[in-house]
Amino acid sequence: MAHVRTKLNVLHVATLNRPIRPDLGYGPIETVIYNIDKGLHQLGHRSIVACSGDSRVVGEHYTTIRKSFAEYWSQDTRARRARMRRHLLMSLHRGKHGDIDIIHMHDAVMMEYLFARGLKVPVPIVMTLHVPAEDTGSFRRWNRSLTRSSAAYFVPISEFQRQQHHGLINAQQVIHHGINVEDYPFGPASRTHEYLFSIGRITRDKGQDKAIGVAQRTGDRLVIAGNVQNKAKDRAFFKKLKPSIDLIADARSALTGAAYYRRVMRPLLASHKQIIYIGEVNDAQKKLWYRHARATLFPIQWGEPFGLVMIESMACGTPVVALRQGSVPEIVVHGKTGFVVDSIEEMVEAVRDIRAIDRRECRRHVTKNFSIASMAAKYAALYHWIVKDRASCRKISP
């Protein structure tokens, strides 16, 4: 058996919707890529991220295109496809330099293009399944043509998603996402200006209308953060929400920390408006909104494979009240870090009982189960297993 090096060289083929960097307001997949890169680097592995030039990574930055798409969702144009092809082909070219052990993919469309065109890949591929099964129709079709000796390995991000992808060839163990818990401020909720918090892309699937209904029934103030993507159904949903919103404000600012709380958050909370929409906020700002909230509402209306919102909130000590959908029961410990409920009526009751939750337990739960170190160690173990497996029994190229 060939000797397997302790240090691995991993090439990430990043997504292009937004840059790979730590300060994004919205960019769930990009945030995860950044966190895996950081975690691998901290473990002593060589992490190379093939991504746009406006990214800022911890490991090595391999630039494929000058700028990301900027919009998280945009029309599928010829120019957009050309930039994606350039990015993918340049990434694969970097993978052929002879120093890469694993290529880690994060985009089902790119993965599909790679297989459909029969592009040769010199090393095994690990593909994190960021999107739900229903969004990967053709991806699942060509996956059935693979065999277990194929050099492509698929990682579900929750047990719920693993079950969704039942029958997927070379599906590996579940690896939950992780965050750098130390970056999240922790402390008691603000008693002066109490509020509930809801953050996420403004869309019916995220259930902001349900969150508003809960706040109206409990009498609590609700702060909603999130972007409205350039999709007709999302714009229409936001238009329907507007009559229920008492104040629409732009909470973006160059201020940070205590100055941001004092000069942006506190005046908004002192307005005595009940339902407040603050738009999309950046990473540092959303952490402060989590930190001072009494609870984060997560009235999800679909089977989301993994919700970063939940672990981010709990890292700040803020309990989560969530509907039992998708990965929610795997992330929130009912009665200890929040409440997992089956109806809006139960969500209303849970909000009234939220002070029973120990905020320190929320923080401990994330530290133990959803840290960058834990996530990176699991990926590194998988990479090692794949390299060792291929060394002992040569696999065929994808």
N, C-alpha and C positions, 0 to 999 in steps of 0.2 A: 504493500500500500504506500502511495506517495505521501511524503510528509506535508502536513497542512500547516501553513504559517499561522502564527498567533495573530499577527497584524494583517488585516484585510484591506484591500483597495476596492472601494465601492463607488460606482458611477451612478448618480441619480439623474434620470431624465425627467426634468421638472415640467410642471404644467406652465402654461403661458398666459392664463387669464390675468394674473397679477404678478408682480415681482416676488421672489422668494426673499423675505425679510421679516424681522420680528415685530414691526410696528404697524402692521396692517389693521385697518378697521374691520374689513371683511375680506376673508380669503382663507377659508377653512383648510383646503387641501394644501395651499401654499404654506400655511402655518405649520401643518404637520410635517411637510418636507423639511422646512427650516429646523424643526425640533429633532427630527431623526438625524439630520446632518450634524447638528450640535451635539447630540447624544453620542453618536459614533466617534466624533472628534474627541470628546471628553474621555471616551474609553480607550483612546490611543489608536484608533483605526484611521485610515486615510479615506476621507470622504470628499468626493469630487461632485459638484453639482453643475450639470449642464443646464443653463437657464439664461434668461434675458440679462442684458447689460445693466439694467436698473435694479438688479437684485443686490442683496447684501448678505452673504452666507458666512458661516463660521469656518468651514473647510475650504477647499480649493474652488475657485470660481472659474468655470469654463463657459465663456460667453458664446452663444449661438446666434442670437438676434439682438439688435440694439435695445429695443424696448418691448415690454410686455404689452398685451392687448389693452390694459388699463381697465376696461369694462369686464366684469366677471362673466357677463353673458353678452354676446353680440351676434349679429347676423353671420351666417356661414357664407362668406364671400370667397371669390377666387384668390384675392390677395391674402386673406386670412389663412386659407388652406396652404398657400405657397409658403408663408412664414412658418407654419407648423411643419411642413415637409422639410424645409431647410433646417429647422431646429432638430428634428428627428434624425435626419441624415448626418448632420454634423455631430450629433451625440453618438451615433453608431460608429462614425469614423474615429471619434476619440476612444471608443471602446476597443478598437482594433490595434491600439498602440502596443499591446502585449503586457501591460502592467495592471490590467483590471481583472478582478476575481469575479465580481457580480455586477450586473446592471439592474438597477432598481427602477421600475416604471411606476407611474402614478396616474396615467391617463388611458382610459379604455379605448378611446378613439385612436390614439397613437399606436396602442398595442394591436388593434385591429388592422390598421394600415400596415404595420410591420409584417403581420402574418399574411394578409391578403396579397401583398406584393412579393412574398417569399424572400424578404431581405435576410441575408445571412448575419447571424449574431455569433460572435466568437466565444462568448461566455454565457453561463446560465442567466436567466432573467427571473427576478422576483417582481411580482405585480401586486401592489396593495389595492384591494377592491374598495375604493373610496365611494363609489356610487352604488345605488340599489340595483338589484337584479333586473328590474323591469326597464332600466335605462341602458342595458347592455345586450339588446336582442341579438345583433349580429355577432357580438363578442362571444356570447354563449354558443351560437351555432358553430363557429369555427373551433371553439374549445372542444367540442365533441369529436372533432377529427384528430385531436392529439392522443397520444398514448402516455402511459405513466413513465416511459423512458424519455419523453420530451423534456427539453431543458428549460421549461417554463413552470414557475411555481406561483401559486396564487394565495394571498393572505387576506382572509376576512378580518374586519375590524370589530366585529362583535359576534357573539353566538347567534344572535338573531339573524345577522347577515349570512353567517355560515349555513344556517338552515335554508335561507332564501336561495342560496347558490348550491343547493343539494345536487350532487351529480357532477359538479365541476371537477375536471381532471386536475390532479396535482394540487388540490386545495390543501393548505397547511393549517397549522394551529391558529387560533384566534390571537391577534395581537392588538390590544386596545391602544388607543392614542395616549400620549403623555404630554405633560406640560412642565415647565420649570416653575415649581410651586413657589420657590423663593422670590420670584418676580411679582407675585401677587400679594398686595397689601392685605393685612389681616387685622381685625379688631371688631369691637361692638358696632352694631348698626347705629345710625344717627337717630337719636331720640327727639332732636329738635324738629327735624323735617322728615318724618317717617314716610316711606314710600315703598311700593312694590316695583320690581324691575322686570322688563321683558326686552330681550335683544335677539335680533336675527333678521334675515332678509324678510322684507314686508311682503308676505304672500299668504294665501289662504292655508297652505300646508302648515305654516308655523303657528297659526291660530291667534294672531293678535286681536281679532274680534272677540275671541273667547276670553282672552286676558282682560279686555275692557269690560266684558260682561261680569267677570268675577269682581273686579274693582268696584264696579257700580253697585254690586250687591253687598259687598263688605264695607263700602264707604271709604276705602283706602285710596290714597293718591297712587297713580300708576305712571311710571316713566317708560316710554317705548323708544328703543333705539334700533336703527337698522336702515339699510338702503332699499330703495325701490328700483329694481332692475328694469331695463328697457324691454319689458315684456308686456304685451297687451293685457294679459290676464292679471298681472301684478299691478299695473297702473289702474285697472278697473277696480281691483280689490281695495287699493289705497283710497280711491275716490269714494268708495262706499264707507270706508272707515272715517273719513274726514268729519262728517257731522257729529261723530261721537268724541272727537278730539277737542279739548277745550283750549289748548295752546300748542301751536307749531313753532318751534324755535330751532335755531342752528347752534348746537352746543360745541361745535368745533372751535378750537382756539390754540394759539401758540403757547398758552400757559400750561404749566404742569404742576403736579403735586398739590400742596396746600393752597397755592395761588389759584389753581384751576377750581378747586372746591369753593374757595372764598368768593371768587369773582364771576364764576360761570354757574356752578351748580347751586350754590346757596340762593342767589337771586331768583333762579327758576323755581326752586322749591318754596320760596317765600311768596310766590305769586298767588297761592291759594287756589290755583287751577287744579282740577282733579286728574284729568287725563292729559298728559303732556307728551308730545312727540318731538324728539330732539335730533332726528336724522341719523346719519352714519357718523360715529365717533371713532377715533383712532384707538390703538391698543392701550396706551397709558390712560386715556380718558375712560374707556369702558371698565377698566379695572377699578377706578374710583367709584363709578356708578354701581358696580357690584358691591364694593366694599361697604358703602353706606346704606345699602338697601336692607330692608327687613327680610325679604325673600325674593327669589327669582321665580317667575311664573314660566312654565314650559308646557303650554297646552297644545302640544304637537298633534297634528291631524293626519299624520301618515307614519309609516314604519321607517323612521330615520335610522340608518345603519349605526351612526354614532353621533352624539351631540356634544361638541366641545363646550357649548354654553354651560352645560351642567357641571363639568369638572372645573371650569374657570370660576363659576360662581362659588362652588364649595371650597375652592382653594382660598378664596377671600373670607371664608367662614360663613357665607350666606347660603342658607338652606334653599333647596329647590322643591317646588311643588309642581309635579308633572303628571300628565296623563299617561296611562300604561300603554305606550305604543313603542314599537321598534326595540331599541336597545335600552330604553329607560330603566327597566327593572335590574339590568346589569350594572348600572352606574349609580343610581340613587338607592341608598339603604333606607327602606321605609321605616319611619319612626326614629331614625338615628341621624340621617343627613338631610332629611326632608320627608316628603310624602309622595307616594306613588298611588294615584287615584284612578277611578274608572269613569268618572262623570264630572261635569262642571259643578254639580251640587256638592260632590265630595271635595272638589277643589276649594270651594267657598269655605267649607268647614275646616279644611286643612289650613287655610290662611289664618283663620281665627285661632288655631291651635299652634301656630308656628313658633311661639316663644318656648315651647317644650323642647325644641331642638337645641342642642349644645353646639354652638358655632365652632368650638375647638374640635369636636368630633368630625365636622365637615372637613376641616383642614387636614386632620389626621388621615381620614379616609382617602383623600386625593394623594397625599404624600406616600401612602403605603401602596396604592393600587394604580395610580395614573401619573407617575413621574416620568420625565424624560429618560432618566437613568434606567428605569424598569423597561420602558419601551425599547430603547436602544439595545439593551442587553439581550432582549428576546429576538430582535432582528439579527444581532451579531451571532447568536447561537444558531439561528436558522441558516444564515450565510455559511457558517462553518460546516454545518451538517451537509449542505448542498455541495460545497467544494469537496468535502471528504467523500461523499457519495459518488460524485462524478470521477474522482481520482481512482476509486476502487472499481467502478464499473462505468466505462465511458458512455455517456448519453449522446443521443442524436441532437442536432441543432433544431431549434424551432422552425 
